[in-house]
Amino acid sequence: VQLQASGGGLVQAGGSLRLSCAASRRTFSNGVIGWFRAAPGKEREFVAGISWNGHSTYYGDSAKDRFLISRSDAQSPVYLQMNSLKPEDTAVYYCAAGGSLIRWRDYRTYNYWGQGTQVTVSS
């Protein structure tokens, strides 16, 4: 099982980026597909998630009102649109799949992980 995360880069504060997470349809057929981020010296943080059927979305406190997770259909990648980016959003962003529909914030419930994509926001 492979998850392919892409779309990271360098952007100025206030700018936008769209991350993409692609995987096989089977990988996205249950649980939650989520985005986490890891910054140096900080714990892994839940950013956003979407249920496998697209019916529910979940956001961490840092993502509310700025980020949008979406998916067109069961065969499409999962996107994370990040707007109004801040320097504190700088981190490696990981997509993960198979997460718990109840404990979706807990990274330990996710079965599959992508390689991560670096997001750097300059001030």
C-alpha positions in Angstrom: 0.0 0.0 0.0 1.4 3.4 -1.0 0.2 6.9 -0.2 1.6 9.6 -2.4 1.6 13.1 -0.8 2.5 16.0 -3.0 2.0 19.8 -3.3 4.3 21.1 -0.7 6.7 24.0 -1.2 7.8 27.4 -0.2 5.2 30.2 0.1 5.0 33.6 1.7 2.8 34.2 4.7 -0.8 34.8 3.6 -0.3 32.6 0.6 -1.9 29.3 -0.3 -0.9 25.7 -1.2 -2.9 22.6 -2.1 -1.7 19.3 -1.0 -2.7 16.1 -2.6 -2.8 12.5 -1.3 -3.3 9.7 -3.8 -3.7 6.0 -3.1 -5.4 3.0 -4.3 -9.2 2.9 -4.0 -8.9 0.0 -1.6 -6.8 2.1 0.8 -9.4 4.8 0.9 -12.3 2.4 1.3 -12.7 2.6 5.1 -12.0 4.8 8.0 -10.6 8.4 7.9 -8.1 9.8 5.5 -6.2 12.4 7.4 -3.4 15.0 7.2 -0.9 15.4 10.0 2.0 17.6 10.3 5.3 17.4 12.2 7.5 20.4 12.9 10.9 20.2 14.6 10.6 19.9 18.4 6.8 19.5 18.3 4.5 16.6 18.5 2.8 15.2 15.5 -0.4 17.3 15.0 -3.7 16.4 13.4 -4.6 18.9 10.7 -7.7 17.6 8.9 -9.5 14.5 7.9 -12.3 13.2 5.8 -14.3 10.0 6.1 -13.8 7.4 3.5 -17.2 8.1 1.9 -16.6 11.9 2.0 -19.6 12.4 4.3 -17.7 13.9 7.3 -14.8 16.2 7.6 -12.7 16.9 10.7 -10.3 19.8 11.5 -7.7 20.5 14.0 -7.8 23.8 15.8 -5.0 25.2 13.7 -6.8 24.4 10.4 -10.3 25.7 11.2 -11.4 28.5 9.0 -8.2 28.4 6.9 -7.9 24.9 5.5 -10.3 22.8 3.5 -10.1 19.0 3.0 -12.0 17.6 0.1 -12.5 14.7 -2.2 -14.5 14.6 -5.5 -15.4 10.9 -5.4 -14.2 7.5 -4.2 -11.6 7.3 -6.9 -10.1 10.7 -6.6 -7.2 11.9 -4.4 -7.8 13.7 -1.1 -6.9 17.4 -1.2 -6.0 19.8 1.5 -6.4 23.4 0.4 -4.4 25.6 2.8 -5.1 29.3 2.7 -3.9 32.3 4.8 -0.7 30.3 5.6 1.4 31.4 8.6 5.0 30.8 9.4 3.8 28.5 12.2 2.3 26.2 9.6 5.8 25.2 8.5 6.2 21.5 8.9 6.3 18.2 7.0 2.8 17.2 6.1 1.8 13.6 6.0 -1.3 12.0 4.7 -2.5 8.8 6.4 -5.4 6.4 5.8 -7.5 3.9 7.7 -7.9 6.1 10.8 -10.6 5.6 13.4 -14.0 7.2 12.7 -14.1 8.0 16.4 -10.5 8.7 17.4 -9.6 10.5 14.2 -7.2 12.9 15.9 -5.1 10.0 17.2 -2.3 9.2 14.7 -1.9 5.8 16.2 -5.2 4.7 14.7 -4.0 5.2 11.1 -2.8 2.1 9.3 -1.1 3.7 6.3 1.2 6.6 5.9 2.7 8.6 3.0 6.2 9.9 2.8 5.5 13.5 3.7 5.8 16.7 1.9 7.5 19.8 3.2 5.6 23.0 3.6 7.6 26.1 4.4 6.0 29.5 5.0 8.2 32.5 5.1 7.4 35.7 7.0 
